[in-house]
């Protein structure tokens, strides 16, 4: 069973990284980022986020093209 404490929102991502709202939304929509969209809201499970973050170690990640 999933409860709201296991899901991170755009605001949570903003707080974790210190990003602005637009950059946090861009990350949540980026290819390879494990977000899910439910109706108009976008989330990432805390476990999936932590796994994704571990996989980024030693890599450079950029949303700029």
N, C-alpha and C positions, 0 to 999 in steps of 0.2 A: 504494500500500500504506500502510495506517495502522499506526503503532506507538504504544505507550503514551505516548511523549513528546509526541505531537500531540493527546492527549486530556486535558482537565482534569477533575478530580473535584470533588466537593463540598468536600473539604478544600482543594483548590487555590483555589477561589473564596473560601473562608473566609480563606485566607492573603492573597490579593490585596486583598480589601476590608477585612479585619479584622472580618468578620462572625462572629457565633456560628453554630453548626451549624444551628439551626432557620431562621434568616434565609437562610443559604446554600441550604438545601433549598427554601425558599419561592421564592427567585430562580430556581433551576434549574427549578422547575415553573411559573413565571410565563408568561402568554401573551406571545408575542413573543420569549421567550428561546430561543436555538437549541440547546436541550439534546436529547439522545437518551437513551432508556432501553433498556438491554440487560439482559434478565431483571430483576433487582431493583436493578441499579446504574444510576446516571444520570451522564452525561458531557456535555461540550460540547467540540467540536473547538477547538483554539487559534485557528485561522483564523476560524471562525465567531464565536467569542467576541470577537476583536479587531475584526471587522467590526461586530458588534452594539454594542460599546463606542464605536466611532467614531460610530455613528448616534445615540448618546445625548448627544453633545456639545451643550451649550446647552439640554438638556431637563431637566426634573425627573422623576425616576423614583422611584416609591414603591410599596412592596408593601402599604401600609396602605390600607384602603378607607374 
